[in-house]
Amino acid sequence: MAWGAASRAVNVLRMCWVQARPEVQVVFALRFAVGGLMGAQGGVLDLPGLLLGALVWACAVLAVYLVNGVSDAVEDSINKPTRPIPAGALAASAAIRVAVAASVVASLGALVVGVRFLGLTAAFLLLGWVYSVPPVAVKRSALGSVAVVLVGGVVTYLAGFCAAGGGELGPMLVPAVALSCWMAGVGALAKDLSDTSGDRAAGRRTLAVRWGPCRTRLVVNGNALLIGIGFFVAVLWHLPVLVLPAGVVLVGALCLAARVGAPYRVYMRTQHAAHVAAVTVLVVALIRR
């Protein structure tokens, strides 16, 4: 009996991980790492703090995306029916219990890291609640979605920066703002291009629902080019160490403009590649010091 209960618990956790989208969890970890490594460029790196902070942040991200998965049940039943909750492989009540537990663990762990980190963790959890849960549920509007995604991205980089011991804040804000704009101005809009049927059924007023996929894609492409060019120029001027990841973002923007591949897939591959490149060049820069 005990073995059966343990097996069910493991299966619930596995389904929660799938529901929270592993590719999203990975990129949040990379954002956190970039924030920490940018702070370490000044010569200060609290590696234990960075690693503990990363685990805490992973719990917070898991909690936020599980709550979002529960709140997206209607639209996902049409747009993403194979995800665990709409497919019936994960009960909404179980997902909420895991989300609550993850939030508690994140909060307690954040307190160990430090008071500032606790504040950032609380802010991130609050953003997740505001994004998904009625009566606010800003995910129902295009502007609200973009704003929360943008702030959530910046908070993640700041959390990594804080956990690693900090340093000079100004340089860290360049990739933090640019890559968060990539999340908000490109990803948050591109993900809705193929989801108009479910979003309309759930009463969401996304840009793709209001303007249609064609006009929305033009906005996505324009945003991508502005962000890609702006980021590249900024690092050429201030942070040459990040030329490679900025170049990756610019190439991704050009691919979007040239309509090479599905927009959301191009967005995701670009942000993963850019963050891996950023982590790599920042680690190399630290080793060379």
N, C-alpha and C positions, 0 to 999 in steps of 0.2 A: 504493500500500500504506500509506504514512504517513497519507494522507488517510483511508483506511478505519479505521485504528487510532484516529485522533483522533475520528472520527465515533462509533465504538463507545464510546470513553471519555466523550464528551459525553452519549451516550444513557444510559450507566450512572449518571452524575452526575444526570441529569434524573430517572431512575427512583428514585434514592436520595432526591432531594428530594420526590418524590411519596410514596414510602413513609414518609418522616419527617413527613408531613402538614403542608403549608404553613400551614394555619390555626393549627396548634400552634406552628410556628416563629415566626409573626408575633406571637402573644400572648406568647411568651417574650421577644421583643425589646421589646415594650411594657412588660412587667414590669421588665426591665432598665432601660429608660428612666425609668420611674417612680421606681425606687430612686435613680438618679443625680440626677434633678431634685429629689427630696425633699432630698437632701444639699445641693444647690445653693441651697436656699431661705435658707441662712445666708449667702449671698453668695460662696461658693466653688464654682467650676465649672471643672474640668479637661476642656474639650471634647475635645481630642485623646485624652486618656485614656479618656473615655467612649466615643468612636467606636471606638477600637482595642479596648477591652474588649467592646463590643457584637459586633464581628466574631469575637473569640475565643470569646465565649459562644455565638454562633451555631454555631460548629464543635463545641463541647461538646454542645450540644443535639442537633445532627445525629447525632453519634456515639451518644448515649444512645438516641435513637429508632430508629436503625438496628439496634442490638443488640436492642432490644425487638421490632422487627419480625421479626428472625430467630427470636427465642425464641417469638414468637406464631404461628409457622407453622401449627401444628395448629388452634388455635382460629380463626385468620383464614381458613383454608380453608373454614370453615363460616360464620363471622360476616361476614367482609369478603373474599370471594373475588376481588374486583376489584383489590385492592391489588397492587402489582407483584410482591412475593415469592410470595404464594399463587397469583397468576395466571400465574407463570412468566416474567414480563417482566424480573425481576431475580433473578439467582442469589444464594443466601444467601452463598456464598463472596465474591462481589463486594461485597455489602453490608458484610460483615465487614472486607474490605480497606479500603474507604472509611471505615468507622467507626474503624479503627485509625489511618489517616492523619489523620482529623479530630481524634482524641484527641491525637496528637503535635503537630499544628499548634496546637491549643488550649493545650496545656501550655507549648509554647515561647512562644507569644504572651502567655500569662498571666505568664510570668516577666518579660517586657518591661514589662508593666503594673505589676507589683510583687509582692512576696513574699506579702502578705496575699491579693491577688487570685489568686495561684497556689494558695494553700491552699483558697480557695473553689472554684476550678475543679476541683482534685483531689477535693474533697468531692462536688461535683456528679457527676463521672464515676463515683466510687465508688458513689454512690446509684443511678445508672443500672445499674451492674453488679449490685448487691445486689437491685435490683428484678426484674431479668430473668433472671439467669444461675443455673442450678443449681450447687451443691446448695442455695443459699439461696433465690433466686427468691421473694422475699416477695410478688410479685404474686399468688401462689396463695392468699393469705389476705386477707380484707377489711381486717383491722386493719393488716397489714403494708403493704398498698397505700396506705391512707389516711395512715399515718405517713410513708412515703417521699415521697409527693406533697406533704404539708405541709412537710416539711423542705426538699425540693427547691425549692418556691416561695419560702420565706423566704431560702434561700441565693441565689437569683437576684436578689431585691431587694437583698440585702446586697452582691452582686457589683457591681451598678450603682452603689450608694452608694459603694463603695470605689473603683471606676474613675474616678468623677467627682471624686474628691478628698475625699469625706467631708464631715462637718459635724456637726450635732447628731443623734445616733442615735435618740433617743427618738421624735420625731415621725415619722421614717421607718418605725418599727416598727408604727405604727397601720395604715396601708394594707398594709404587708407581711404582717402577721399576719392581718388581716381577709380580704384577697384570697387569701392562701394557704389559709385555712380554706374559702373559697369553692371553691377547686380541690379540696381534699381531702374536705370534708364534703358537697359537692354534685356536682362534676364526676366525681371518682373513683368515686362510687357510681352516678351517673346513666348513665355510659357503659356500665355492665354490664347495664342493664335489658333491652336488646335482644340481648344476647350470651350468654344462658344456655345455649343449645344447644352452641355451640363451647366455652365455658368448662367446661361439665360434661364434654365429651369430652376436654378437655385436663387434667382433674383439678383445676381451679381451684375453690376454695371461696369464691367471691365472695358478698357479701351477697345478691345477686339469686338465686344458685344455692341458697343455704341457706334463705332466707326467702321467696323468690318475688318477682316483680316488684311486686305490689300493696303488700306490706308494706314493701318497699325504697323504693318511691316515697313512702310516708308518712314514712320516715326522711329522705329527700332533701328533701321539702317542709319538714319541721320544722327541719332543719339550715339550709336556705336562709332561713327566717324569722328564726331566731336570729341568723344572721350578718348578714343585711340590717339588722335592727333595731339590733343591737349596733354595727355599723359606723357607721350613721347617727347614733346617739346619741353615739358617741365623737368623731366629727368635729364635731358641733355643739358639743360641750364643749371640745375641744382644738384642732381643725384646721378652721376654717370654710372654708378655701380648698378643701377636698375635699368640700364639701357636694354638688356636682353628681355626681361619680362615686359617692359613697355613695348618693345618691338613685337612681342607675341600678341599683345592686345591689339596693336595696330594692324597686324596681319589678319587677326580675327575680324576686325572691323571691316577690312577690305573684302574679306570673304563674304561677310554678310551683305555688303553693298553689291557685290558681284553675284549674289544669290547662289553661292556655292554651298549646297547642303541645307538641311532644315534649320531655321533660325535658332531654335532652342538648343539643338545639338551643337551647332557652331559656338553658341554662347558658352555652353558647359565645357566643351573641349578647350576653348580659349582660356576660360578662367582657371581650369585645372592646370593647363600647361604654363600659364603665366605665374601662378603661385608656386609650382614646382621649380620653375626657373628662378623666381625670387628667392626661395629658400636656399637653393643651390648657390647662387652668387653671394648671398649674405653669409652663408656658412664658410665659403671659400675666403671671403674678405676677413672674417673673424680669425680663421686659421693663419692667415698671412700676417696678422698683427704681431 
